[in-house]
Structures are given as C-alpha cells and as structure tokens.
Amino acid sequence: MLTVLAFLHWHDIRRLIGSDIDPEVLSLAARNLALVTLPGLEARSSQLVEMYHRFGKDAHAEALASVKNLKDSIESAARSHPITTYLFEADSLDSATLREHLIEGSIELVITDVPYGQRSTWTKSGTKELGEIDATWQLLEALHPFVLSSRRRLYLRSRRTNNRRPDMLAIGASASSNSGNDEHFSIHRSR
C-alpha cells in the first residue's frame, strides 16, 4: 500500500513510515518500498531479466517494461525530492513501543488496514485476542500523540459485522478548536 501511495502521490509525500507486528510482513514491505528508489528498481529489473531468460514468460517481459516506466517516473519525480522510508516492528496498540520509533505530533496522515478477523485478528502483546471495536479504540489511543493537531486527521476504515458496508471512525481536531495545540478532538462514526 505504501509503495502505491508513493507512486500516485510522490509530490505530496516526503516520508513513508510503516510498521507491523509480523517480521515477514515487514520484509515484504521493505522489498516493495525499495521500488521507490532507482537502486531498488535496478535490482528488480535484474531479477526480471534473469526470470525472463530462465522461463521465457511474456509476463516477465511485460513486468520489465513496467519497471522501465516506473524508473522514468521516479527519475523525474526524484528531481523535486526523494521519498525516505522507515519500517519498524511494533504492536500498534502499544504506545510505548510506538514512542521508541515516532516523534509526537510528526505524522500528518495514518492509513491502516485493520484486521477483519478473516485471516488475521487483533491481539495485544501478552494478552488474549481482542474484539475489533476494543482494538480499534486502543489503536486510536496509541496513535493520538503522534498524529493529532489542528491540521492532522486519522481515519480508520473497517468492515461492519454484517459485511454490508464499511464503518469509518475519524479522529481529528474538533471544528470548534481555535488553537493548533488544542487537545480536544471529535470522533465521528459514518456509515
């Protein structure tokens, strides 16, 4: 998800930060985020050339053409600024762990894909499995110091239990806030 955001919104992004509790997910994220750098694309291109010579599949040739297009795009975008990336292993429900890696008030946007309970579930380090609502609130509380100010917003999208339509919880500075340092915030549930 972070890599796609970088490609689609390069001019608006300076830094991408990702975390997960699973080291395997972080390893995949690191490989994907390498694609926002020219060396990362060169490495992927070399892999695809090797696979094309080894297997002769059209899909590998098509992927090579895509890498060339991405490389051209990144060379152009990187002239304005590079995008730095940072990945870390953490339980996102644990604000103490987040504090080791993040600076308070430094994040303008959080996008998260919360567990839906089909292939993954919420668990807090050292505790039993959590329900989606409890875990979502714990996530909001853990992220609060790093995200909220008068210009920052945190949006969590999750499925409803009846799977008909998603719910969205949004936390941000209240509309009546006059000061950028106001700690009041509103929570909205939209359907």
N, C-alpha and C positions, 0 to 999 in steps of 0.2 A: 504494500500500500504506500509506504514512504517513497519508494522509487518512482512510482507512477505520479505521485504528487510533485516530486521534483521535476519530472519531465513536463508535466502540464502547467506548473506554476513557478518555473525557475526564477523569473524576475521578482516574485514576491517572497521568495524564501531565501534565507541566509544560512540557516542551520536546521538540520533534522535530527531529532533525538528519538531513539526507540528503546523500549525495554520489554522484557518478557521474563517470566519465571523459569522458562524452559531453555536451557543452553542450546538445544538443537534448533529451536526457532530462531534464536539469535544468530546462529551460524548461517542459516538460510538468509536471514535479513542482511548479514554482512556481505554475503555473495551478491545479493540483489543491489544493495546500496553501492557496491563497488562499480556498478554500471553507471553511476552518475559522475564517474571520473574517466578521463581518457585512458589511463593505465588499466582500469577495470574493463573497459570496452575492448582494449587491445588483447587482454587475456582471454576474454570471452570469444573474440574473433579467432584467436589461435585455436581454442578448443573446437570451435565450429568447423574450421578448416580441417583439423585432424579428423573430426567425425565424418565430414563430407568425403574425405579421401578413404576413410576406413569403410563407410557404409554406403556411400553414393546416393543418399536420400535427397530428394528435392527439398524437403523441409529444412535440411541443413543449409542448402544454398539460399533459400528464402530468408532464413534467420541471419545469414551473413549479410544479405542486402539490407535487412533491418538494422543490423549493428552499424553498417556504414551510414545509414540515415541518422541514427542516434548520435553517432560520432560527429557528424556535420552539425547537428543541432547543438550538441554540448560545446563544441569548439566555439560556435557563435555566442551561445549564452554565457559561457565562462569568461568571455571578454569583459562582460559587465561585472561579474563576481562569481567566485566558486561557491558551491554549497558544501559546507562542512557537515560531517555526520558524527554521531556519537551513539553507541549502543551500550547498554549495561543490563546485567541480570538483576532483577529485583521483583519482589512481591509488590505489586502496585497498590495493595491495600495497606502497606506498611510505610507510614510517612517517615519514620526514622531511616529506613533504607533509602527512600527517595531523597532525603536530605543529604545523604552521602554523595549523590550524583547531580543534584539540581540546585540552582540558586533561587531563593524565594523571589517571586514576582517576575521571573525572567521568561516565562513561557506565554506566548500570545494565543496559541491555539492548541488544543488537545483533541486528537481524533483517536478513538479507541474502538475496537471490535470486541465487545463484551462476550463472554461465553454464553451460548444459547442453551447449554445443557444437553445438546445432542451428541457432540463429540468431545466436549470439554465442559468443565464445571468450575465454579469459583471455590477455591479453598484458600484459607489464610494460613500462613506458615504456622505449623504446630497445632492447628485446630481442625475441626471436622468441616465437612462440606457446607458451604453457605448457600442460602437461597438467593435468587437473583436480586431481589429488592434490597435485602440486607447488604449484600456485596456491593451493589451499585452505590448505596449511600456511603459505605466505608471508602469506596474509591473516590467519591466526591470530597469527602472529608480529608483524605490523604493528599489529594491534589490541590486543595484550596490554597495553601500558602504559596504555591508555585505559579498559579495561574491568575488568580483574581486581582483585578484593579478596575478602574472605571472603563478601560478600553478592552479588557480581555473577557473572553467567554469560554465556557466549557460545555460541550454538548455531548450527551451520551445517547446513543440510539440502541434500543433493544427491542426484541420481539415481545409482543403480548403473549400471555399464556395460551390464548385461544388461536394464536398464529394468524389472525385475520389481518391485522395491520400493526405497524410498529408504534411504540410509545417513544417519546423523546423527553428526556429530562434536560433542562438547561439551567445552568447557574451563571449568573453574571451580576455586575453591579446593578443595584436597583435603579429604576428610572428616576426616582426622586433624589438620587445621590448628587450632591453638589461638589464633592471633593474627590480627587483621584485616590485619596487614601481612605475613603470611607469603607468600612468593613461590612456594611450592610449588603446583603445580597438576596436575590429573589430566586425562587425555584419554581419553574413552570413545568407543568405536565401537559403536553399537547397530544392530540390523537389524530 
